[in-house]
Amino acid sequence: MSFEENGTFNIAEIVRRTFPEHETPEAVLKAMDAFKYEDYKRRYTAISSIFKNTPKMYQQLQPYAEMNWIGTNSSILTKLICESKGLKKSKTVENILILTSLMENTLANIYFTETNGKFPPHLLRDLISTPEIRKVLGAEMYYETVLFTAIYSLGFEFEETKYVIKERPLVKDFLQPLQHIDDKFKSKIVDIKTHEENMKNIHNEFAKDYIEFWTTICKYYQEGRYINMIILILPQIELLLRLHYGQVNNVDINAKLDEYYITMDTIFEAEIVNCKTGDKECDYQPNRILDFDLYPQFEGTFHLMYDIFFSPNGCRLRDKVSHGEVDYLALNNSELASITLHIFLNLLEPLDFNSLFNNESKLHLNSVNKCLFKEVHVKLNKFKNVILQNNSVETFQIILNLPTRKVLIFQRPNKESELMLLMKVILDNIGCTLDNYQEAIEIRTAQLAQRELHSKRRKTLEKMQMSLPQIYSTLAVMFKSLINLFNLLQSNHQLVFKEADIFDKTLRYLKHSRTISENMVKYSHYESNEWIKALDLCRKFQEFYNKWFMFSTS
């Protein structure tokens, strides 16, 4: 009675046998809300015998089942199921990770279809509780999907009903975000065999349960089986990170059924929140693992983890894989495999394998601005030396005084990102303005040399050249003020945020500077007939600079 005539699971019957004390599927779901670990384990034990022959059943049904509804990665599922008998522990876990990923993506596509394009909840436990999922799958199917991921049965169900699922776009490659990562971390790790042997020699109670996983990761890497390796290494990275987090902060990292899991995002938050059941108030303590004066071995690793796992402009690898939002062929990437292996080894041996010690984030907004300062500084000096070289008006030297240590990206003030984003826009505009003026001068001087400028145009060129020192001076003061503010945010941000009046004036200054710099870009274009308005902008900038900028630029 556990199977339909076509050989798929009779899910309603399985649910009834598993929960004989509950008459309706809705009652089953309500009962599950109060489940503890022992309740899940008891029902799993009772029902596991039904599924012992599923690999054989799947192979028999494979020619008849329509699996395209799963999406791009359906072929991965078929291959996985055909290899699912007599596996060692690490391979079994790897398969479970893939199944969970496929299931979540499939459920998310159903939700996406039912809501006409609304993005699904981020967490699986929230997704499977939505009325849209219950509506399509039914309560019994919902229960079955959650506990056993009977995807082939769902395949027959949807084939019979002709239910059409809209598949959300998947990540096809990670080439663009990987361009920002240092080449030395993307290159092949040649001594991986040595690390594998070292893992086998680790002798403690914890490690003995995971050495098989770790050596399998090394084996996959050596064999070039990067898809398998990345699937298996991501939860091991999170496991090691959680262990360090728990040990350093003396907190319990074990998962609780009635609480959200301590996620990777939580580990990188500035404070640890301790809330006991029934308490109205929570205790807060600083997250000591982010104190890199105490734990310098983690800083470079965490910077790379930000770029790979968290940055909106990065791979967001962990989320994409765990939620099934990636074409698995995109994981067949040796550079991505090397990067994740660097992270893993630095967490496994933080005091010995410190290949990431000097690494600095490339994708955090603070890091982007630090690089922008260097680029714009070069442009300012080039403009002064090349464009203004024959002008008698004195210009001043700009000293680029950026922090020598790694840029700070963790434990930052809440409103800092707003200031940093404005600074980035202004820096981009200053650089673009300098490029525009250089292009305009080069074009017009070339026309002058070819006798293609009539007298009015020649006078315009002369006036523009005479005004450039003033424009340069304005851009230089604006640039220096941003350097000063950036350094202050990195070294002593309390001075900016401790008083509302100071923060408000700083914010106002940056917003006005953004407007001025945007108009500078417009008027500096060589086709603009309003270049003279740039001089008015210089005067306006000096006025609000004197009024609102609170920090010395000397």
N, C-alpha and C positions, 0 to 999 in steps of 0.2 A: 504493500500500500504506500510505500515511500516514493514510488516512481509513477510517472504518467505512462500512457501507452507508448509515447514516443521515446521513452527512456529517460526523460528529464525528471528532476525532483518534483514530487507532489508536495509542494511547500506547505499548503494548508494542513495536510495530514501530519507533516513533521512538527509543525507548531502545536497542533492539538495533542500530539503524543508527548511533546516536551513540557507543555503546560496543561496537564489534564485538569488542574483545579480552576482554570479560567475558561469561561465559555466563549468569549469573543476576542478577536484580535486586538481590539482597543483595550480590553482588560489586560492582555498580555503586555502591551506597551506600557501601560500604567504601572504594572508590577515591575517591569524592568527599570523604571526610574529609581526604585528603591534597592536595586541589586547591589550586593557586595561581591567581592572577588570570589568568595566560596560559592555563591549562587551561580555565577557564570561557569566556574570550573565544573560544578556538579552537572549542569545541563550539557556542557561540552562533552563530558565523559559519557553521558547517557546517549548522546546522539552521534558520537564519533564513528561508531561501527557502521552507520548508514553510508558514510563517506569513504570507507576504506577501499572501495572499488571504483572510485570516481575517475582515476586516470584511465582505466580500461574503458569505462563508459564514455569518457570524452573522446577517446580515439575512435570508438565505434560511431559516435555521433558526428564527428568532425566533417565528413563529406556532406552532411545534411544541414548543419547549423549555419545560419547566416550571422556572421560575426562582424560585418562591416559597420554595424551600428556603433560598435565600440570606438571606431575612429581609426586614425592613422596607425596606431600601435597594436591593432588587432592581431597582426602576424606574430608579434612578440608573445602574446598570450598563448596562441596555438603551440608555438615552439616550447614554451615554458611547461605547459601541461603534459606534452608528450615526453618530457624529461623529468617528470615529477615523482618517479618511483626509485626507492633505494638510495636517496641522497644523503650526504653528510649534513651536519647541522648548519654550517655556514651557507650551503646552497639552498637549504630549505628556507632559511631566513631571507635570503636574497629573493627567492620566489615570492614569499609573503609580501615583501616590500613592493615588488612589481605589481602583484595582484591588488594590493591596497591602493597603489597609485592609479592603476587602471580603473578600479572601482570608483574612486573619488572623482576622477575626471569624467567618467560616464555619468555619474549622478549629477555632477555639475552641468554637463551638457543637457541633461533632462530638465534641470531647473532653468537653464538658459533658454531652452525651447519653450517651456511652459510660461515663462514670464516675458516672452518676446524681447529677449536680449538683456535682461537684468543680470548683473554679475552675481554669482552665487556667494553664499557665506564662506568666509575664509577657512573656518575650522570644520572638519568632517562631522563632528558631533552636532554642530549647529545645522549643517546642510541636511543631514538625514532626518532632522526633526521638522523640516519645513512642510507645510501642507501640500506644496506642489509635488514633492517626492511621494508623499503618501497617496495623493490623488492618482498618480500614474502607476505606482507599483502595488498599491494596496497594502494593508497593514501586515498581512502575512509575508508578502514579497519584501516589504521594508525590513521586517525582522530577519528574514533569511539573508538578504543582502548584507545587512550589518554584521551578522555573525559568521556567515559562511561564504560570502561572495560567490554565489552560484550563478556565475555570469552566463554559462551556456544555457541554463534554464531561462534566463531573461532573454537570451538571444532567440529562443523558440517563441517566447511570449510576444516579443515585438514583431517577429516575422509574421506571426499569425494575424496580428492586429494591424499590420502595416503602419506602425507608429514611426514617424520620421523625426529623427533627431538632428538638430542643427549643431554641428561641431564647432566649438570655439577655435580660433587659430592657435596653433602650437608653435613653440620656438623651434626653428629649423636649424639654426646654428648659433654658435657663441663667438663668431669671429670678431664682431665689432667690439664688444666689451673686453675681450681678451687683448686687444691692441694696447690697452693702457697698462697692462701688467708687465713688469720688468722681464726681459727675455731670460734672465738667469733662472727664474722660477718656472718658466715654461719649457726649459730644456730637460732632456732625459736625465733622471737621477741614476748615475752609473753604478753606485755602490749599494743598490737596493738589496742585493744578496746578503751583504754584511748585516744590514738592518733586520732582514728576515732571520738570520742566525741568532742575532741578539735577542729577538723576541722569544725564540725557543728557550732561551736561557733565563727568562724572567721567572722567578720562583716566588709567588705569593698567591694567596687564596683567590684574590680578585682576578688576577691575570689568567689563571688556568682555565677559566670559563670563556676567555676571549682570544686566546692565542691562536686558535684555529681560524678565527675570523681575520686576525691581523696577518697571519702568514698567507692566507688565501688572497688577501688584498695584494700582497707583494707578488704572489704568483701570477695573478691576473695582469698586473702591471708589466711584469717581465714578458709575458706572452702576448702583450698588446690587446688584451681583452678589456678594453677601456670601459665599455658599457657596463659589463658585470662589475668591474672594479668600482666605478663611481656609485652604482646602486648600493654596493656593500659598504663603501667607506663613509658615506654621509652620516648614517646613524652612529658609526664608531667615532667620528669627529664630535658629534653632539654628546655622546656618552662621556668621552674624555673631558670635554669642556664642562659638563655638569659635575663631574667628579672634582675637578679643580675648584669650581665655583663653590661646591658644598664644603670642601675641606678648608678653603681660605676663609669663608664667611661663617663656618660652623653652623650650617643650616641643613635640614633634611631635604634630600633631593629625590626621595622615593615618590613614585607616582601614586596619587590617591584617586579612587573612583569618583569621589564627590568633589574633587577640585580639578581645576585646569592644570595640565602638566606644566612644569617649569620649562618654558620654551627657550630657544636660543635668544629670542628677542628679550626675554626677561633677564637673561644673564648679562646683557649689555646695558641694562638700565642703571641709572646712577644710584638708586636706593633700593634696598630690600624691604619689602613690606611683609610684616608678620601679623597676621590676623587670626585670632583664635575664635572658634565657634562660640557664638553668643556674646562676644565682646563688641561693644559699640565703637571702640577706638582701636586703631592698629598702631603697632610700633614700627618705627622706621630706623634703619641703620644704613650707613654708607656701604656701598658695594666695594669691598676691599680688593677684589681681583682687578679692578680698574685703577688701583693706585700703583702706577708703574714705577714710582720711586721705591716701593717695597717689592714689587714683582716685575722687574724690567724684562724678564724672559718672555713675558706674554705680549708686550706692546706691539712688536712688529707682526706677530702672528695675528693679533686681533685686527690690525690695520688691513691685512690681506683678507681676513674673513669678512670685514665690512665690504670691501670691494667686490668680493665674489658672492656673498650671501645676502647683503642688505641694500646696497646702493641701488637706487632706481635706475641708474645708468649702467649697472653691472649685469652680471649673469642672473642674479637672484636664484642661484643654482638649487639651493635646498628647497625653496618653495616650489619652483618649477617641476622638480623631480617628484617631490612628495605629493603634490596635487595633480600629477599626471599631465602637466601643461607643457610638455616637451616631447618632440619627436625623438624617440630613443636613439635614432641614428645620429642625432646631434651630439650624443654623449661619446660617440666613437672619435674622440679627439685627444691626441697625445698630450697637447699643451694643457688642456683642462685636467687631465689625469695627473700630470706632474704637479700642477698647482695644488690640487686637493691632497696629494700625497705629501707635499711640503707642509701643509697645515696639519695633517694627521701626525707626521713624525715630530713636528715641533710641539704638539700637545702630548704625545706619548713620551718624548724624551726632552722636556723643555730646558733642562740644564746642560744637556750634552749635544743634542742636535739643534743648534740655534741658527739655522740658515736664514731665518727671517728677522734676525735681531735688528738689522739696520733698515728693514723695509718700512716704507711710509705709504699711506693710502694715496692713491691717485684720483679717486672718484668722489671722495667726500667734498662737500662744498668748500670747507676750509682749506683743503689741499688744493682744490682747483684754483682758489683765489691766490694762494701762495705762488703757484706756477704762473698765474696771470700777471702778478706783480713783476716777476722777472721778465716776462715777455714785453710788457708795456714799458718797463724801464729801458730795455734795449731800444725800443722804438723812439722813446723820448731823446735818448742820447744820439741816436742816428739822426733824428730830426734837427737837433741842435748843431751837430757837427757838419751835416751835409747841406741842409736847407738854409740854416742861418749863418753859415760860415763867413759870408762877406758882409754881414750886417753889423753896424757899429754899436747897436744897442746891446747892453750887457745882459747876459743870461747867467743864472746861478746853477751850481752843481746840485744834482739830486743824488743823495746817498741812499742806496737800497739797504735798509737795515732790518732784514727779516730775521725771525727766530732761527737759531742754528740747530736747535733740537727738533725732534719730530713735531709736526703740527698736531695740535690737540684736537681730537675729534670725539672723544667720549666725555661723559659727565659735563655736558655743555649747558649753559643757561637756555631756558625755553625760547626766549625771544632772540637769541643770537642768530638763528638761521635767517630771520627776516632782515637783519642788518647785513649779513653776509651775502644774501641774494641781491640786495640793492648795490652792494659794493661790486659784485661781479658784473652787473649790468653797466655800471659806471665805467669800470675798467675796460670792458668790451668797447664801450662808446669812445673812450679816450684813444684806444688803439685804432679804432676805425677812423676817427677824425684825423689822426696823424697820417694814416695811410692815404686818406682822401686828399689832404693838402699836398702830400708828396707827389701824388699822381697829377693833381691839378697844376702844380708848379712845373713838373717835368713836361707835361703836354704843352703848356703855354710857352715855356722857354724853347721847346723844340719848334713850335710854330713861329716864334720870334726869329729863331736862327734861319728858318726857311722863308722869312719875310712874308709870312701868312697872317700876321696880326696887323690890323689897321690901327691908326693912332689912338682911337678910343680904347681899344682892347689893350694896347701897350700901356696906357695910363692906368687901366684897371689892374694890370699885372704889377705895375710899380707900386700902386697903393696897397695891393694885397701883400706884396713882399715887405712893405714898410710896417704892416699891421701884424705880421706873423710873430715877432717877438712878444707882443702883448698877448696874443692867443696862446703861444707856447707857455708864457708865464702863468696864465690862468690854468691851463691843463696841468702844469707842473705842481702848482699849489694844490689843486684838486687831488692829484695823485699822491702827494706827500701827506695830505690829510688822511687819505685812506690807509696808507702805510702805518701812520701813527695810530689810527683807530684799530687796525688789525692787530698790531703788536700789543695794544692795550687789552684787547679782548683775549688774546692768548696768554698774557702774563698776569693781568690783574682786572678781570672782567667786572669785579664788584664795583669799580669806579664808574662804570657805564650804567649798571643796572640797579645800584642800591637806592637811588633817588629817582622818582618818577619824572621830575622836571628835567634832569640831565638826560635820561633816556629819550624823553619826548623831543627835546631840542636836537639830539643826535639823529633821531629818526627823521625829523623835519629837514635837517640839513642834508641827509642822504637823498631824500625824495626830491628836494629842489635841485640837488646836484645831478640826479638822474635826468630831470627835465632839461636842465641846461646842456648836459652832455648829449642828449638825444637831438636837440636842436643844433648843436655843434656839428653832429654827423651830417645833418640835412644841409646846412649852409656851407659845409666844407666840400661838398661834392663838386667836381669840376664843371658839371652842367648847371649848377645853381647860379641864378642871377641875383641872389640875395646874400652874397657872402659878407657884405658890409654889416649885416645884422649880427654877425659873430662878435663884433666889438661891443654892441649893446649887451650881449650875453656876458661878456667879460666883466662889465661894470656891475651887472646884476649879481653875478656870482660873488664878487668881492664884497658886496653889501651884505648878503645873507651869510657869507663865510664869517665876517666880523661879528655878526649878530648871534649866530647859532652854534658855530663850532666851538666846543668847550675845551679842546685839548691842543696843546702846543704842537707845532710842526717843526720846531727848531731842531 
